[in-house]
């Protein structure tokens, strides 16, 4: 069981989920012709944890890693990024892997090797009540419930225990078609969203639960399910945030895009960092789109996640808030 950090630790954002080793091509072309590859790691929840840490917010990532070299790399790199890692090292299952191919310049294809992985064996007892109650906020995604029955149960258990302890909960729907059908995801996510205080969703993910609707109705429809805050991510079109009766639209910051992988996680980290810091909605949205834009300027799952000192290079591109 993962237990709470020591009593001297600052309030932290707790994330939980899967992190995997990442094998990626360094050059475009058919994989069969490649002779050089890079090795790293990635995972939505661990990416958010790194993003929070780089922005000055204490973060704890909890999950299962295999008792193998891939798990060693992930645990070490997370610690190097200032993320407190309370990982269960599972000797009975390997750390999952993902392969990122680059068939042509500007395109990519990701293949996952995660069936039966350590990350999929996450279960409710892996997280103690003290670890949850000590958090300033708990963040989960819609990826973990799709991994296995035990991982699904772990997410629901943590959300319920957090709410019982008065700890705010956020969920990023993060629908992955490789893991489950739209119909199955819609049913399960509709059960989990009411357990969250904040929900992040792409407009297509919101439509998964609500059907095709205008943006305003997607925001109000998700709020009607229970969350007090809804943030609809619109990619290159920016975002729309809904809190109570307030709506703020923020245009995306134009950048020369190198890789969009990790941009959504950077966005979430930016928003949550400001939220737990007590910032108003306008500042939360501003930091979120700035972090997301910066992440697009370099390749990698988490390598491009910004520090606050990086924001100055994008400030001149910010558009005024539109209500």
ZADO-1210 file (C-alpha; in nm, 4 decimals, padded with zeros to 6 digits):
<atoms>
<atom x="00.0000" y="00.0000" z="00.0000" code="UNK" pos="1"/>
<atom x="00.1228" y="00.3479" z="-00.0872" code="UNK" pos="2"/>
<atom x="00.1291" y="00.5668" z="00.2225" code="UNK" pos="3"/>
<atom x="00.1301" y="00.9410" z="00.2747" code="UNK" pos="4"/>
<atom x="00.4525" y="01.1427" z="00.2529" code="UNK" pos="5"/>
<atom x="00.6051" y="01.2623" z="00.5783" code="UNK" pos="6"/>
<atom x="00.4348" y="01.5205" z="00.7985" code="UNK" pos="7"/>
<atom x="00.6730" y="01.7987" z="00.6946" code="UNK" pos="8"/>
<atom x="00.5718" y="01.7688" z="00.3304" code="UNK" pos="9"/>
<atom x="00.3858" y="02.0570" z="00.1664" code="UNK" pos="10"/>
<atom x="00.0275" y="02.0053" z="00.0438" code="UNK" pos="11"/>
<atom x="00.0418" y="01.8056" z="-00.2757" code="UNK" pos="12"/>
<atom x="-00.1625" y="01.7118" z="-00.5775" code="UNK" pos="13"/>
<atom x="-00.2027" y="01.3334" z="-00.5899" code="UNK" pos="14"/>
<atom x="-00.2188" y="01.1649" z="-00.9284" code="UNK" pos="15"/>
<atom x="-00.2586" y="00.7940" z="-00.9899" code="UNK" pos="16"/>
<atom x="-00.2445" y="00.5824" z="-01.2997" code="UNK" pos="17"/>
<atom x="-00.0245" y="00.4091" z="-01.5501" code="UNK" pos="18"/>
<atom x="00.3233" y="00.5082" z="-01.6644" code="UNK" pos="19"/>
<atom x="00.4990" y="00.3074" z="-01.9347" code="UNK" pos="20"/>
<atom x="00.8325" y="00.2813" z="-02.1032" code="UNK" pos="21"/>
<atom x="00.8450" y="00.4544" z="-02.4423" code="UNK" pos="22"/>
<atom x="01.0424" y="00.3384" z="-02.7439" code="UNK" pos="23"/>
<atom x="01.0412" y="00.5898" z="-03.0294" code="UNK" pos="24"/>
<atom x="01.2003" y="00.6328" z="-03.3680" code="UNK" pos="25"/>
<atom x="01.4477" y="00.9148" z="-03.4075" code="UNK" pos="26"/>
<atom x="01.3952" y="00.9418" z="-03.7841" code="UNK" pos="27"/>
<atom x="01.0889" y="00.9164" z="-04.0067" code="UNK" pos="28"/>
<atom x="01.0423" y="00.6027" z="-04.2142" code="UNK" pos="29"/>
<atom x="00.9374" y="00.2401" z="-04.1826" code="UNK" pos="30"/>
<atom x="01.0391" y="00.0895" z="-03.8504" code="UNK" pos="31"/>
<atom x="01.1965" y="-00.2077" z="-04.0248" code="UNK" pos="32"/>
<atom x="01.4596" y="00.0219" z="-04.1778" code="UNK" pos="33"/>
<atom x="01.5512" y="00.2053" z="-03.8564" code="UNK" pos="34"/>
<atom x="01.8775" y="00.1458" z="-03.6746" code="UNK" pos="35"/>
<atom x="01.8485" y="00.4093" z="-03.4018" code="UNK" pos="36"/>
<atom x="01.5761" y="00.4515" z="-03.1419" code="UNK" pos="37"/>
<atom x="01.5297" y="00.6499" z="-02.8190" code="UNK" pos="38"/>
<atom x="01.4023" y="00.5188" z="-02.4901" code="UNK" pos="39"/>
<atom x="01.1978" y="00.7174" z="-02.2415" code="UNK" pos="40"/>
<atom x="00.8654" y="00.6942" z="-02.0655" code="UNK" pos="41"/>
<atom x="00.5238" y="00.8538" z="-02.0544" code="UNK" pos="42"/>
<atom x="00.1763" y="00.8403" z="-01.9089" code="UNK" pos="43"/>
<atom x="-00.0979" y="01.0991" z="-01.8730" code="UNK" pos="44"/>
<atom x="-00.0973" y="01.1082" z="-01.4936" code="UNK" pos="45"/>
<atom x="00.2808" y="01.1041" z="-01.4519" code="UNK" pos="46"/>
<atom x="00.3033" y="01.3753" z="-01.7191" code="UNK" pos="47"/>
<atom x="00.0644" y="01.5924" z="-01.5181" code="UNK" pos="48"/>
<atom x="00.2687" y="01.5281" z="-01.2040" code="UNK" pos="49"/>
<atom x="00.5871" y="01.6434" z="-01.3788" code="UNK" pos="50"/>
<atom x="00.4057" y="01.9452" z="-01.5198" code="UNK" pos="51"/>
<atom x="00.2862" y="02.0428" z="-01.1722" code="UNK" pos="52"/>
<atom x="00.6327" y="01.9999" z="-01.0237" code="UNK" pos="53"/>
<atom x="00.7923" y="02.2172" z="-01.2916" code="UNK" pos="54"/>
<atom x="00.5359" y="02.4880" z="-01.2187" code="UNK" pos="55"/>
<atom x="00.6227" y="02.4848" z="-00.8501" code="UNK" pos="56"/>
<atom x="00.3349" y="02.2711" z="-00.7206" code="UNK" pos="57"/>
<atom x="00.4193" y="01.9707" z="-00.5059" code="UNK" pos="58"/>
<atom x="00.3043" y="01.6508" z="-00.6771" code="UNK" pos="59"/>
<atom x="00.2814" y="01.2844" z="-00.5834" code="UNK" pos="60"/>
<atom x="00.2387" y="01.0113" z="-00.8441" code="UNK" pos="61"/>
<atom x="00.1077" y="00.6725" z="-00.7349" code="UNK" pos="62"/>
<atom x="00.0924" y="00.3607" z="-00.9491" code="UNK" pos="63"/>
<atom x="00.2332" y="00.0162" z="-01.0110" code="UNK" pos="64"/>
<atom x="00.5612" y="-00.0482" z="-01.1880" code="UNK" pos="65"/>
<atom x="00.7233" y="-00.3794" z="-01.2655" code="UNK" pos="66"/>
<atom x="01.0254" y="-00.4861" z="-01.0631" code="UNK" pos="67"/>
<atom x="01.2322" y="-00.4363" z="-01.3767" code="UNK" pos="68"/>
<atom x="01.4701" y="-00.1935" z="-01.5437" code="UNK" pos="69"/>
<atom x="01.1889" y="-00.0035" z="-01.7167" code="UNK" pos="70"/>
<atom x="01.0258" y="00.0560" z="-01.3803" code="UNK" pos="71"/>
<atom x="01.3624" y="00.1687" z="-01.2418" code="UNK" pos="72"/>
<atom x="01.3934" y="00.4293" z="-01.5172" code="UNK" pos="73"/>
<atom x="01.0426" y="00.5670" z="-01.4594" code="UNK" pos="74"/>
<atom x="01.0824" y="00.5882" z="-01.0817" code="UNK" pos="75"/>
<atom x="01.4215" y="00.7536" z="-01.1113" code="UNK" pos="76"/>
<atom x="01.3145" y="01.0095" z="-01.3713" code="UNK" pos="77"/>
<atom x="01.0033" y="01.1057" z="-01.1776" code="UNK" pos="78"/>
<atom x="01.2141" y="01.1655" z="-00.8675" code="UNK" pos="79"/>
<atom x="01.4627" y="01.3653" z="-01.0750" code="UNK" pos="80"/>
<atom x="01.1745" y="01.5891" z="-01.1831" code="UNK" pos="81"/>
<atom x="01.0825" y="01.6562" z="-00.8214" code="UNK" pos="82"/>
<atom x="00.7787" y="01.4265" z="-00.8195" code="UNK" pos="83"/>
<atom x="00.7373" y="01.2213" z="-00.5049" code="UNK" pos="84"/>
<atom x="00.6805" y="00.8681" z="-00.6269" code="UNK" pos="85"/>
<atom x="00.4922" y="00.6173" z="-00.4143" code="UNK" pos="86"/>
<atom x="00.5010" y="00.3284" z="-00.6578" code="UNK" pos="87"/>
<atom x="00.4209" y="-00.0316" z="-00.5858" code="UNK" pos="88"/>
<atom x="00.6904" y="-00.2477" z="-00.7468" code="UNK" pos="89"/>
<atom x="00.5058" y="-00.5515" z="-00.8774" code="UNK" pos="90"/>
<atom x="00.7282" y="-00.8561" z="-00.9207" code="UNK" pos="91"/>
<atom x="00.4453" y="-01.0461" z="-01.0859" code="UNK" pos="92"/>
<atom x="00.4015" y="-00.8263" z="-01.3933" code="UNK" pos="93"/>
<atom x="00.6225" y="-00.6168" z="-01.6249" code="UNK" pos="94"/>
<atom x="00.6090" y="-00.2427" z="-01.6725" code="UNK" pos="95"/>
<atom x="00.4083" y="-00.1669" z="-01.9868" code="UNK" pos="96"/>
<atom x="00.5669" y="-00.0394" z="-02.3068" code="UNK" pos="97"/>
<atom x="00.4554" y="00.1827" z="-02.5926" code="UNK" pos="98"/>
<atom x="00.6157" y="00.2070" z="-02.9333" code="UNK" pos="99"/>
<atom x="00.5965" y="00.5400" z="-03.1151" code="UNK" pos="100"/>
<atom x="00.6559" y="00.4994" z="-03.4869" code="UNK" pos="101"/>
<atom x="00.7106" y="00.7835" z="-03.7354" code="UNK" pos="102"/>
<atom x="00.5985" y="00.6472" z="-04.0731" code="UNK" pos="103"/>
<atom x="00.6494" y="00.9875" z="-04.2361" code="UNK" pos="104"/>
<atom x="00.7672" y="01.3285" z="-04.1254" code="UNK" pos="105"/>
<atom x="00.4874" y="01.4924" z="-03.9300" code="UNK" pos="106"/>
<atom x="00.2940" y="01.1714" z="-03.8589" code="UNK" pos="107"/>
<atom x="00.3174" y="00.9201" z="-03.5787" code="UNK" pos="108"/>
<atom x="00.1567" y="00.5943" z="-03.4723" code="UNK" pos="109"/>
<atom x="00.1618" y="00.4584" z="-03.1170" code="UNK" pos="110"/>
<atom x="00.1335" y="00.0872" z="-03.0408" code="UNK" pos="111"/>
<atom x="00.0828" y="-00.0265" z="-02.6800" code="UNK" pos="112"/>
<atom x="00.2106" y="-00.3387" z="-02.5062" code="UNK" pos="113"/>
<atom x="00.0229" y="-00.3116" z="-02.1772" code="UNK" pos="114"/>
<atom x="-00.1983" y="-00.6225" z="-02.1418" code="UNK" pos="115"/>
<atom x="-00.1256" y="-00.7773" z="-01.8033" code="UNK" pos="116"/>
<atom x="00.1181" y="-00.4995" z="-01.7155" code="UNK" pos="117"/>
<atom x="00.1954" y="-00.3875" z="-01.3634" code="UNK" pos="118"/>
<atom x="00.0072" y="-00.0637" z="-01.4231" code="UNK" pos="119"/>
<atom x="-00.3093" y="-00.2537" z="-01.5064" code="UNK" pos="120"/>
<atom x="-00.2940" y="-00.4311" z="-01.1685" code="UNK" pos="121"/>
<atom x="-00.3564" y="-00.1155" z="-00.9646" code="UNK" pos="122"/>
<atom x="-00.6189" y="-00.1842" z="-00.6988" code="UNK" pos="123"/>
<atom x="-00.8015" y="00.0132" z="-00.4261" code="UNK" pos="124"/>
<atom x="-00.5808" y="-00.1088" z="-00.1407" code="UNK" pos="125"/>
<atom x="-00.2721" y="00.0339" z="-00.3140" code="UNK" pos="126"/>
<atom x="-00.3576" y="00.3822" z="-00.1841" code="UNK" pos="127"/>
<atom x="-00.3971" y="00.4500" z="00.1861" code="UNK" pos="128"/>
<atom x="-00.6595" y="00.6799" z="00.3318" code="UNK" pos="129"/>
<atom x="-00.3800" y="00.8982" z="00.4730" code="UNK" pos="130"/>
<atom x="-00.2234" y="00.9480" z="00.1285" code="UNK" pos="131"/>
<atom x="-00.5583" y="01.0607" z="-00.0110" code="UNK" pos="132"/>
<atom x="-00.6634" y="01.2765" z="00.2840" code="UNK" pos="133"/>
<atom x="-00.3287" y="01.4573" z="00.2866" code="UNK" pos="134"/>
<atom x="-00.3681" y="01.5823" z="-00.0702" code="UNK" pos="135"/>
<atom x="-00.4725" y="01.9315" z="-00.1722" code="UNK" pos="136"/>
<atom x="-00.6397" y="01.7733" z="-00.4768" code="UNK" pos="137"/>
<atom x="-00.6676" y="01.4282" z="-00.6367" code="UNK" pos="138"/>
<atom x="-00.6379" y="01.3987" z="-01.0162" code="UNK" pos="139"/>
<atom x="-00.7400" y="01.0957" z="-01.2230" code="UNK" pos="140"/>
<atom x="-00.8074" y="01.0251" z="-01.5894" code="UNK" pos="141"/>
<atom x="-01.0412" y="00.8131" z="-01.7962" code="UNK" pos="142"/>
<atom x="-00.7483" y="00.5998" z="-01.9091" code="UNK" pos="143"/>
<atom x="-00.6996" y="00.4065" z="-01.5860" code="UNK" pos="144"/>
<atom x="-01.0575" y="00.2726" z="-01.5535" code="UNK" pos="145"/>
<atom x="-01.0223" y="00.1170" z="-01.8983" code="UNK" pos="146"/>
<atom x="-00.7129" y="-00.0851" z="-01.8066" code="UNK" pos="147"/>
<atom x="-00.8749" y="-00.3531" z="-01.5891" code="UNK" pos="148"/>
<atom x="-01.1494" y="-00.4148" z="-01.3362" code="UNK" pos="149"/>
<atom x="-00.9114" y="-00.3621" z="-01.0450" code="UNK" pos="150"/>
<atom x="-00.7754" y="-00.0364" z="-01.1878" code="UNK" pos="151"/>
<atom x="-01.1303" y="00.0813" z="-01.2492" code="UNK" pos="152"/>
<atom x="-01.2213" y="-00.0010" z="-00.8897" code="UNK" pos="153"/>
<atom x="-00.9108" y="00.1821" z="-00.7664" code="UNK" pos="154"/>
<atom x="-01.0098" y="00.5030" z="-00.9452" code="UNK" pos="155"/>
<atom x="-01.3644" y="00.4983" z="-00.8112" code="UNK" pos="156"/>
<atom x="-01.2447" y="00.4141" z="-00.4608" code="UNK" pos="157"/>
<atom x="-00.9942" y="00.7005" z="-00.4559" code="UNK" pos="158"/>
<atom x="-01.2506" y="00.9473" z="-00.5889" code="UNK" pos="159"/>
<atom x="-01.5050" y="00.8458" z="-00.3267" code="UNK" pos="160"/>
<atom x="-01.2535" y="00.8492" z="-00.0412" code="UNK" pos="161"/>
<atom x="-01.1237" y="01.1902" z="-00.1480" code="UNK" pos="162"/>
<atom x="-01.4723" y="01.3368" z="-00.1513" code="UNK" pos="163"/>
<atom x="-01.5389" y="01.1820" z="00.1877" code="UNK" pos="164"/>
<atom x="-01.2242" y="01.3512" z="00.3210" code="UNK" pos="165"/>
<atom x="-01.3188" y="01.6867" z="00.1696" code="UNK" pos="166"/>
<atom x="-01.0404" y="01.6720" z="-00.0919" code="UNK" pos="167"/>
<atom x="-01.1320" y="01.8157" z="-00.4356" code="UNK" pos="168"/>
<atom x="-01.1193" y="01.5723" z="-00.7287" code="UNK" pos="169"/>
<atom x="-01.0464" y="01.6411" z="-01.0933" code="UNK" pos="170"/>
<atom x="-01.0845" y="01.4033" z="-01.3868" code="UNK" pos="171"/>
<atom x="-00.9562" y="01.4353" z="-01.7430" code="UNK" pos="172"/>
<atom x="-01.1787" y="01.2151" z="-01.9594" code="UNK" pos="173"/>
<atom x="-00.8864" y="01.1275" z="-02.1902" code="UNK" pos="174"/>
<atom x="-01.0793" y="00.8780" z="-02.4024" code="UNK" pos="175"/>
<atom x="-00.8571" y="00.6163" z="-02.5695" code="UNK" pos="176"/>
<atom x="-01.0211" y="00.4147" z="-02.8451" code="UNK" pos="177"/>
<atom x="-00.7506" y="00.1461" z="-02.8196" code="UNK" pos="178"/>
<atom x="-00.8710" y="00.0627" z="-02.4691" code="UNK" pos="179"/>
<atom x="-01.2502" y="00.0566" z="-02.4945" code="UNK" pos="180"/>
<atom x="-01.5426" y="00.1363" z="-02.7204" code="UNK" pos="181"/>
<atom x="-01.7159" y="00.4724" z="-02.7187" code="UNK" pos="182"/>
<atom x="-02.0288" y="00.3076" z="-02.5817" code="UNK" pos="183"/>
<atom x="-01.8471" y="00.1406" z="-02.2909" code="UNK" pos="184"/>
<atom x="-01.6515" y="00.4568" z="-02.2126" code="UNK" pos="185"/>
<atom x="-01.9664" y="00.6691" z="-02.2164" code="UNK" pos="186"/>
<atom x="-02.1415" y="00.4445" z="-01.9649" code="UNK" pos="187"/>
<atom x="-01.8515" y="00.4266" z="-01.7200" code="UNK" pos="188"/>
<atom x="-01.7392" y="00.7882" z="-01.7447" code="UNK" pos="189"/>
<atom x="-02.0960" y="00.9035" z="-01.6877" code="UNK" pos="190"/>
<atom x="-02.0741" y="00.7208" z="-01.3531" code="UNK" pos="191"/>
<atom x="-01.7362" y="00.8701" z="-01.2570" code="UNK" pos="192"/>
<atom x="-01.7858" y="01.2330" z="-01.3633" code="UNK" pos="193"/>
<atom x="-02.0409" y="01.3013" z="-01.0848" code="UNK" pos="194"/>
<atom x="-01.7694" y="01.2069" z="-00.8324" code="UNK" pos="195"/>
<atom x="-01.5454" y="01.4914" z="-00.9567" code="UNK" pos="196"/>
<atom x="-01.5404" y="01.8601" z="-00.8724" code="UNK" pos="197"/>
<atom x="-01.3540" y="01.9527" z="-01.1914" code="UNK" pos="198"/>
<atom x="-01.3748" y="01.7817" z="-01.5296" code="UNK" pos="199"/>
<atom x="-01.1478" y="01.8322" z="-01.8309" code="UNK" pos="200"/>
<atom x="-01.2727" y="01.7099" z="-02.1672" code="UNK" pos="201"/>
<atom x="-01.2144" y="01.7668" z="-02.5336" code="UNK" pos="202"/>
<atom x="-01.5318" y="01.8701" z="-02.7144" code="UNK" pos="203"/>
<atom x="-01.5406" y="01.5262" z="-02.8774" code="UNK" pos="204"/>
<atom x="-01.5044" y="01.3617" z="-02.5349" code="UNK" pos="205"/>
<atom x="-01.7825" y="01.5756" z="-02.3894" code="UNK" pos="206"/>
<atom x="-02.0004" y="01.4684" z="-02.6822" code="UNK" pos="207"/>
<atom x="-01.9242" y="01.1089" z="-02.5881" code="UNK" pos="208"/>
<atom x="-02.1372" y="01.1605" z="-02.2772" code="UNK" pos="209"/>
<atom x="-02.3825" y="01.4231" z="-02.4012" code="UNK" pos="210"/>
<atom x="-02.4119" y="01.3817" z="-02.7767" code="UNK" pos="211"/>
<atom x="-02.3324" y="01.6505" z="-03.0318" code="UNK" pos="212"/>
<atom x="-02.4257" y="01.9886" z="-02.8844" code="UNK" pos="213"/>
<atom x="-02.3121" y="02.3501" z="-02.9049" code="UNK" pos="214"/>
<atom x="-02.0150" y="02.4333" z="-02.6844" code="UNK" pos="215"/>
<atom x="-02.2240" y="02.6154" z="-02.4239" code="UNK" pos="216"/>
<atom x="-02.4490" y="02.3125" z="-02.3854" code="UNK" pos="217"/>
<atom x="-02.1508" y="02.0804" z="-02.3498" code="UNK" pos="218"/>
<atom x="-02.0263" y="02.2916" z="-02.0602" code="UNK" pos="219"/>
<atom x="-02.3619" y="02.3177" z="-01.8873" code="UNK" pos="220"/>
<atom x="-02.4396" y="01.9526" z="-01.9582" code="UNK" pos="221"/>
<atom x="-02.1220" y="01.8339" z="-01.7852" code="UNK" pos="222"/>
<atom x="-02.1898" y="02.0688" z="-01.4941" code="UNK" pos="223"/>
<atom x="-02.5374" y="01.9180" z="-01.4632" code="UNK" pos="224"/>
<atom x="-02.3729" y="01.5807" z="-01.3969" code="UNK" pos="225"/>
<atom x="-02.2175" y="01.7175" z="-01.0773" code="UNK" pos="226"/>
<atom x="-01.8809" y="01.8957" z="-01.1268" code="UNK" pos="227"/>
<atom x="-01.8716" y="02.2628" z="-01.0317" code="UNK" pos="228"/>
<atom x="-01.5978" y="02.3366" z="-01.2872" code="UNK" pos="229"/>
<atom x="-01.5817" y="02.2210" z="-01.6482" code="UNK" pos="230"/>
<atom x="-01.2960" y="02.2932" z="-01.8869" code="UNK" pos="231"/>
<atom x="-01.3516" y="02.2018" z="-02.2513" code="UNK" pos="232"/>
<atom x="-01.0207" y="02.1676" z="-02.4360" code="UNK" pos="233"/>
<atom x="-01.0432" y="02.2708" z="-02.8002" code="UNK" pos="234"/>
<atom x="-00.6869" y="02.2090" z="-02.9175" code="UNK" pos="235"/>
<atom x="-00.5764" y="02.4709" z="-03.1682" code="UNK" pos="236"/>
<atom x="-00.8965" y="02.6659" z="-03.0957" code="UNK" pos="237"/>
<atom x="-00.8130" y="02.7153" z="-02.7278" code="UNK" pos="238"/>
<atom x="-01.0599" y="02.6280" z="-02.4536" code="UNK" pos="239"/>
<atom x="-01.3770" y="02.7257" z="-02.2730" code="UNK" pos="240"/>
<atom x="-01.4020" y="02.7140" z="-01.8937" code="UNK" pos="241"/>
<atom x="-01.7281" y="02.7054" z="-01.6999" code="UNK" pos="242"/>
<atom x="-01.7526" y="02.7717" z="-01.3253" code="UNK" pos="243"/>
<atom x="-02.0952" y="02.8318" z="-01.1799" code="UNK" pos="244"/>
<atom x="-02.2576" y="03.0798" z="-01.4154" code="UNK" pos="245"/>
<atom x="-01.9245" y="03.2158" z="-01.5423" code="UNK" pos="246"/>
<atom x="-01.7774" y="03.1226" z="-01.8778" code="UNK" pos="247"/>
<atom x="-01.4327" y="03.2237" z="-02.0026" code="UNK" pos="248"/>
<atom x="-01.3138" y="03.1496" z="-02.3545" code="UNK" pos="249"/>
<atom x="-00.9444" y="03.1592" z="-02.4247" code="UNK" pos="250"/>
<atom x="-00.7899" y="03.1400" z="-02.7697" code="UNK" pos="251"/>
<atom x="-00.4889" y="02.9165" z="-02.8216" code="UNK" pos="252"/>
<atom x="-00.1477" y="03.0814" z="-02.8353" code="UNK" pos="253"/>
<atom x="00.0002" y="03.0495" z="-03.1859" code="UNK" pos="254"/>
<atom x="00.3296" y="02.8615" z="-03.1888" code="UNK" pos="255"/>
<atom x="00.5364" y="02.6636" z="-03.4366" code="UNK" pos="256"/>
<atom x="00.4133" y="02.3147" z="-03.3531" code="UNK" pos="257"/>
<atom x="00.6726" y="02.0395" z="-03.3285" code="UNK" pos="258"/>
<atom x="00.4731" y="01.7736" z="-03.1401" code="UNK" pos="259"/>
<atom x="00.1306" y="01.7944" z="-02.9753" code="UNK" pos="260"/>
<atom x="00.1843" y="01.4877" z="-02.7542" code="UNK" pos="261"/>
<atom x="00.1733" y="01.5980" z="-02.3922" code="UNK" pos="262"/>
<atom x="00.0082" y="01.9327" z="-02.4657" code="UNK" pos="263"/>
<atom x="-00.3185" y="01.8284" z="-02.3018" code="UNK" pos="264"/>
<atom x="-00.1333" y="01.7132" z="-01.9903" code="UNK" pos="265"/>
<atom x="00.0579" y="02.0429" z="-01.9787" code="UNK" pos="266"/>
<atom x="-00.2745" y="02.2266" z="-02.0045" code="UNK" pos="267"/>
<atom x="-00.4198" y="02.0326" z="-01.7111" code="UNK" pos="268"/>
<atom x="-00.1049" y="02.0834" z="-01.5023" code="UNK" pos="269"/>
<atom x="-00.1173" y="02.4574" z="-01.5664" code="UNK" pos="270"/>
<atom x="-00.4812" y="02.4812" z="-01.4652" code="UNK" pos="271"/>
<atom x="-00.4449" y="02.2694" z="-01.1511" code="UNK" pos="272"/>
<atom x="-00.1279" y="02.4454" z="-01.0401" code="UNK" pos="273"/>
<atom x="-00.3107" y="02.7771" z="-01.0382" code="UNK" pos="274"/>
<atom x="-00.6214" y="02.6236" z="-00.8823" code="UNK" pos="275"/>
<atom x="-00.4436" y="02.4828" z="-00.5772" code="UNK" pos="276"/>
<atom x="-00.2495" y="02.8088" z="-00.5544" code="UNK" pos="277"/>
<atom x="-00.5748" y="02.9998" z="-00.5123" code="UNK" pos="278"/>
<atom x="-00.5785" y="03.1815" z="-00.8484" code="UNK" pos="279"/>
<atom x="-00.9012" y="03.3014" z="-01.0094" code="UNK" pos="280"/>
<atom x="-01.0555" y="03.1271" z="-01.3110" code="UNK" pos="281"/>
<atom x="-00.9099" y="03.3746" z="-01.5606" code="UNK" pos="282"/>
<atom x="-00.5549" y="03.3101" z="-01.4414" code="UNK" pos="283"/>
<atom x="-00.6109" y="02.9351" z="-01.4344" code="UNK" pos="284"/>
<atom x="-00.7173" y="02.9361" z="-01.7977" code="UNK" pos="285"/>
<atom x="-00.4357" y="03.1686" z="-01.9025" code="UNK" pos="286"/>
<atom x="-00.1687" y="02.9489" z="-01.7471" code="UNK" pos="287"/>
<atom x="-00.3308" y="02.6359" z="-01.8914" code="UNK" pos="288"/>
<atom x="-00.3246" y="02.7546" z="-02.2527" code="UNK" pos="289"/>
<atom x="00.0254" y="02.8953" z="-02.2109" code="UNK" pos="290"/>
<atom x="00.1581" y="02.5658" z="-02.0754" code="UNK" pos="291"/>
<atom x="-00.0190" y="02.3688" z="-02.3479" code="UNK" pos="292"/>
<atom x="00.1232" y="02.5919" z="-02.6202" code="UNK" pos="293"/>
<atom x="00.4769" y="02.5695" z="-02.4874" code="UNK" pos="294"/>
<atom x="00.4591" y="02.1895" z="-02.4757" code="UNK" pos="295"/>
<atom x="00.3854" y="02.1869" z="-02.8490" code="UNK" pos="296"/>
<atom x="00.7171" y="02.3533" z="-02.9309" code="UNK" pos="297"/>
<atom x="00.9274" y="02.0424" z="-02.8670" code="UNK" pos="298"/>
<atom x="00.8951" y="01.6677" z="-02.8966" code="UNK" pos="299"/>
<atom x="00.8383" y="01.4137" z="-02.6222" code="UNK" pos="300"/>
<atom x="00.5610" y="01.3105" z="-02.3852" code="UNK" pos="301"/>
<atom x="00.6778" y="01.5298" z="-02.0948" code="UNK" pos="302"/>
<atom x="01.0103" y="01.6784" z="-02.1961" code="UNK" pos="303"/>
<atom x="00.8443" y="01.9963" z="-02.3264" code="UNK" pos="304"/>
<atom x="00.6420" y="02.0657" z="-02.0119" code="UNK" pos="305"/>
<atom x="00.7255" y="02.4236" z="-01.9120" code="UNK" pos="306"/>
<atom x="00.8601" y="02.5961" z="-01.6052" code="UNK" pos="307"/>
<atom x="00.7175" y="02.9353" z="-01.5168" code="UNK" pos="308"/>
<atom x="01.0350" y="03.1002" z="-01.6431" code="UNK" pos="309"/>
<atom x="00.9497" y="02.9635" z="-01.9906" code="UNK" pos="310"/>
<atom x="00.6242" y="03.1586" z="-02.0128" code="UNK" pos="311"/>
<atom x="00.7886" y="03.4895" z="-02.0983" code="UNK" pos="312"/>
<atom x="00.8712" y="03.3662" z="-02.4487" code="UNK" pos="313"/>
<atom x="00.4991" y="03.3256" z="-02.5213" code="UNK" pos="314"/>
<atom x="00.3521" y="03.6264" z="-02.3411" code="UNK" pos="315"/>
<atom x="00.3581" y="03.8504" z="-02.6460" code="UNK" pos="316"/>
<atom x="00.1276" y="03.6053" z="-02.8262" code="UNK" pos="317"/>
<atom x="-00.1474" y="03.6039" z="-02.5619" code="UNK" pos="318"/>
<atom x="-00.4877" y="03.7170" z="-02.6800" code="UNK" pos="319"/>
<atom x="-00.7279" y="03.9083" z="-02.4542" code="UNK" pos="320"/>
<atom x="-00.9792" y="03.7065" z="-02.2558" code="UNK" pos="321"/>
<atom x="-01.3128" y="03.6844" z="-02.4321" code="UNK" pos="322"/>
<atom x="-01.6328" y="03.6347" z="-02.2315" code="UNK" pos="323"/>
</atoms>
